[in-house]
Amino acid sequence: MNTNKDLLSKGIKYITISLPCLFIGPAVIHFAFINKLQTLYYLILAIGIGICITAMIMLFKGLNTIMKSLFNK
């Protein structure tokens, strides 16, 4: 069973992009909930939710790409 190394490295890059977002997103959401009385509450909350969604999408794409490289589909 041969592994496509170019595709594997691309999948690992997707996962390395998603890992910081997995920690930064919930921290930003927590920061938004702490400061509910601020005027930028909804903007900071939307940014945090966007970071979390980006992290989930990138993690899915990374795992999907790694599976494609391992099983040659």
PyMOL CGO cylinders between C-alpha atoms (Angstrom):
from pymol import cmd
from pymol.cgo import CYLINDER

trace = [
    CYLINDER, 0.00, 0.00, 0.00, 1.65, 3.20, -1.19, 0.3, 1, 1, 1, 1, 1, 1,
    CYLINDER, 1.65, 3.20, -1.19, 0.99, 6.56, 0.41, 0.3, 1, 1, 1, 1, 1, 1,
    CYLINDER, 0.99, 6.56, 0.41, 0.69, 9.72, -1.67, 0.3, 1, 1, 1, 1, 1, 1,
    CYLINDER, 0.69, 9.72, -1.67, 3.13, 11.90, 0.30, 0.3, 1, 1, 1, 1, 1, 1,
    CYLINDER, 3.13, 11.90, 0.30, 2.16, 15.17, -1.40, 0.3, 1, 1, 1, 1, 1, 1,
    CYLINDER, 2.16, 15.17, -1.40, -1.48, 14.67, -0.50, 0.3, 1, 1, 1, 1, 1, 1,
    CYLINDER, -1.48, 14.67, -0.50, -0.53, 13.57, 3.02, 0.3, 1, 1, 1, 1, 1, 1,
    CYLINDER, -0.53, 13.57, 3.02, 1.51, 16.73, 3.60, 0.3, 1, 1, 1, 1, 1, 1,
    CYLINDER, 1.51, 16.73, 3.60, -1.41, 18.82, 2.33, 0.3, 1, 1, 1, 1, 1, 1,
    CYLINDER, -1.41, 18.82, 2.33, -3.72, 17.13, 4.85, 0.3, 1, 1, 1, 1, 1, 1,
    CYLINDER, -3.72, 17.13, 4.85, -1.26, 17.72, 7.67, 0.3, 1, 1, 1, 1, 1, 1,
    CYLINDER, -1.26, 17.72, 7.67, -1.09, 21.40, 6.70, 0.3, 1, 1, 1, 1, 1, 1,
    CYLINDER, -1.09, 21.40, 6.70, -4.87, 21.65, 6.96, 0.3, 1, 1, 1, 1, 1, 1,
    CYLINDER, -4.87, 21.65, 6.96, -4.79, 20.09, 10.42, 0.3, 1, 1, 1, 1, 1, 1,
    CYLINDER, -4.79, 20.09, 10.42, -1.96, 22.36, 11.61, 0.3, 1, 1, 1, 1, 1, 1,
    CYLINDER, -1.96, 22.36, 11.61, -4.02, 25.37, 10.52, 0.3, 1, 1, 1, 1, 1, 1,
    CYLINDER, -4.02, 25.37, 10.52, -7.06, 24.09, 12.40, 0.3, 1, 1, 1, 1, 1, 1,
    CYLINDER, -7.06, 24.09, 12.40, -5.31, 23.30, 15.70, 0.3, 1, 1, 1, 1, 1, 1,
    CYLINDER, -5.31, 23.30, 15.70, -4.68, 26.90, 16.82, 0.3, 1, 1, 1, 1, 1, 1,
    CYLINDER, -4.68, 26.90, 16.82, -8.21, 27.82, 15.77, 0.3, 1, 1, 1, 1, 1, 1,
    CYLINDER, -8.21, 27.82, 15.77, -9.60, 25.05, 17.99, 0.3, 1, 1, 1, 1, 1, 1,
    CYLINDER, -9.60, 25.05, 17.99, -8.14, 26.86, 21.01, 0.3, 1, 1, 1, 1, 1, 1,
    CYLINDER, -8.14, 26.86, 21.01, -8.48, 30.50, 19.93, 0.3, 1, 1, 1, 1, 1, 1,
    CYLINDER, -8.48, 30.50, 19.93, -12.16, 30.26, 18.93, 0.3, 1, 1, 1, 1, 1, 1,
    CYLINDER, -12.16, 30.26, 18.93, -13.56, 29.18, 22.31, 0.3, 1, 1, 1, 1, 1, 1,
    CYLINDER, -13.56, 29.18, 22.31, -11.29, 31.68, 24.06, 0.3, 1, 1, 1, 1, 1, 1,
    CYLINDER, -11.29, 31.68, 24.06, -12.72, 34.52, 21.95, 0.3, 1, 1, 1, 1, 1, 1,
    CYLINDER, -12.72, 34.52, 21.95, -16.28, 33.31, 22.61, 0.3, 1, 1, 1, 1, 1, 1,
    CYLINDER, -16.28, 33.31, 22.61, -15.55, 33.17, 26.35, 0.3, 1, 1, 1, 1, 1, 1,
    CYLINDER, -15.55, 33.17, 26.35, -14.10, 36.69, 26.18, 0.3, 1, 1, 1, 1, 1, 1,
    CYLINDER, -14.10, 36.69, 26.18, -17.27, 37.88, 24.44, 0.3, 1, 1, 1, 1, 1, 1,
    CYLINDER, -17.27, 37.88, 24.44, -19.52, 36.35, 27.11, 0.3, 1, 1, 1, 1, 1, 1,
    CYLINDER, -19.52, 36.35, 27.11, -17.48, 37.94, 29.89, 0.3, 1, 1, 1, 1, 1, 1,
    CYLINDER, -17.48, 37.94, 29.89, -17.93, 41.42, 28.37, 0.3, 1, 1, 1, 1, 1, 1,
    CYLINDER, -17.93, 41.42, 28.37, -21.65, 41.40, 27.56, 0.3, 1, 1, 1, 1, 1, 1,
    CYLINDER, -21.65, 41.40, 27.56, -22.04, 45.08, 28.37, 0.3, 1, 1, 1, 1, 1, 1,
    CYLINDER, -22.04, 45.08, 28.37, -19.50, 46.21, 25.77, 0.3, 1, 1, 1, 1, 1, 1,
    CYLINDER, -19.50, 46.21, 25.77, -20.70, 47.65, 22.48, 0.3, 1, 1, 1, 1, 1, 1,
    CYLINDER, -20.70, 47.65, 22.48, -18.69, 45.17, 20.41, 0.3, 1, 1, 1, 1, 1, 1,
    CYLINDER, -18.69, 45.17, 20.41, -20.20, 42.10, 22.10, 0.3, 1, 1, 1, 1, 1, 1,
    CYLINDER, -20.20, 42.10, 22.10, -21.98, 40.76, 19.02, 0.3, 1, 1, 1, 1, 1, 1,
    CYLINDER, -21.98, 40.76, 19.02, -19.00, 41.42, 16.75, 0.3, 1, 1, 1, 1, 1, 1,
    CYLINDER, -19.00, 41.42, 16.75, -16.57, 39.58, 19.02, 0.3, 1, 1, 1, 1, 1, 1,
    CYLINDER, -16.57, 39.58, 19.02, -19.04, 36.72, 19.45, 0.3, 1, 1, 1, 1, 1, 1,
    CYLINDER, -19.04, 36.72, 19.45, -19.47, 36.44, 15.67, 0.3, 1, 1, 1, 1, 1, 1,
    CYLINDER, -19.47, 36.44, 15.67, -15.70, 36.41, 15.17, 0.3, 1, 1, 1, 1, 1, 1,
    CYLINDER, -15.70, 36.41, 15.17, -15.33, 33.63, 17.76, 0.3, 1, 1, 1, 1, 1, 1,
    CYLINDER, -15.33, 33.63, 17.76, -18.06, 31.55, 16.16, 0.3, 1, 1, 1, 1, 1, 1,
    CYLINDER, -18.06, 31.55, 16.16, -16.46, 32.11, 12.75, 0.3, 1, 1, 1, 1, 1, 1,
    CYLINDER, -16.46, 32.11, 12.75, -13.10, 30.92, 14.05, 0.3, 1, 1, 1, 1, 1, 1,
    CYLINDER, -13.10, 30.92, 14.05, -14.70, 27.79, 15.52, 0.3, 1, 1, 1, 1, 1, 1,
    CYLINDER, -14.70, 27.79, 15.52, -16.52, 27.00, 12.26, 0.3, 1, 1, 1, 1, 1, 1,
    CYLINDER, -16.52, 27.00, 12.26, -13.29, 27.54, 10.32, 0.3, 1, 1, 1, 1, 1, 1,
    CYLINDER, -13.29, 27.54, 10.32, -11.48, 25.16, 12.65, 0.3, 1, 1, 1, 1, 1, 1,
    CYLINDER, -11.48, 25.16, 12.65, -14.10, 22.44, 12.18, 0.3, 1, 1, 1, 1, 1, 1,
    CYLINDER, -14.10, 22.44, 12.18, -14.07, 22.80, 8.39, 0.3, 1, 1, 1, 1, 1, 1,
    CYLINDER, -14.07, 22.80, 8.39, -10.28, 22.74, 8.18, 0.3, 1, 1, 1, 1, 1, 1,
    CYLINDER, -10.28, 22.74, 8.18, -10.09, 19.72, 10.50, 0.3, 1, 1, 1, 1, 1, 1,
    CYLINDER, -10.09, 19.72, 10.50, -12.61, 17.84, 8.36, 0.3, 1, 1, 1, 1, 1, 1,
    CYLINDER, -12.61, 17.84, 8.36, -10.77, 18.75, 5.15, 0.3, 1, 1, 1, 1, 1, 1,
    CYLINDER, -10.77, 18.75, 5.15, -7.46, 17.69, 6.68, 0.3, 1, 1, 1, 1, 1, 1,
    CYLINDER, -7.46, 17.69, 6.68, -8.73, 14.32, 7.86, 0.3, 1, 1, 1, 1, 1, 1,
    CYLINDER, -8.73, 14.32, 7.86, -10.49, 13.74, 4.55, 0.3, 1, 1, 1, 1, 1, 1,
    CYLINDER, -10.49, 13.74, 4.55, -7.30, 14.55, 2.62, 0.3, 1, 1, 1, 1, 1, 1,
    CYLINDER, -7.30, 14.55, 2.62, -5.22, 12.26, 4.82, 0.3, 1, 1, 1, 1, 1, 1,
    CYLINDER, -5.22, 12.26, 4.82, -7.68, 9.41, 4.30, 0.3, 1, 1, 1, 1, 1, 1,
    CYLINDER, -7.68, 9.41, 4.30, -7.53, 9.98, 0.53, 0.3, 1, 1, 1, 1, 1, 1,
    CYLINDER, -7.53, 9.98, 0.53, -3.74, 9.86, 0.60, 0.3, 1, 1, 1, 1, 1, 1,
    CYLINDER, -3.74, 9.86, 0.60, -3.65, 6.65, 2.64, 0.3, 1, 1, 1, 1, 1, 1,
    CYLINDER, -3.65, 6.65, 2.64, -6.28, 4.71, 0.75, 0.3, 1, 1, 1, 1, 1, 1,
    CYLINDER, -6.28, 4.71, 0.75, -5.70, 6.17, -2.75, 0.3, 1, 1, 1, 1, 1, 1,
    CYLINDER, -5.70, 6.17, -2.75, -9.29, 7.13, -3.48, 0.3, 1, 1, 1, 1, 1, 1,
]
cmd.load_cgo(trace, "trace")
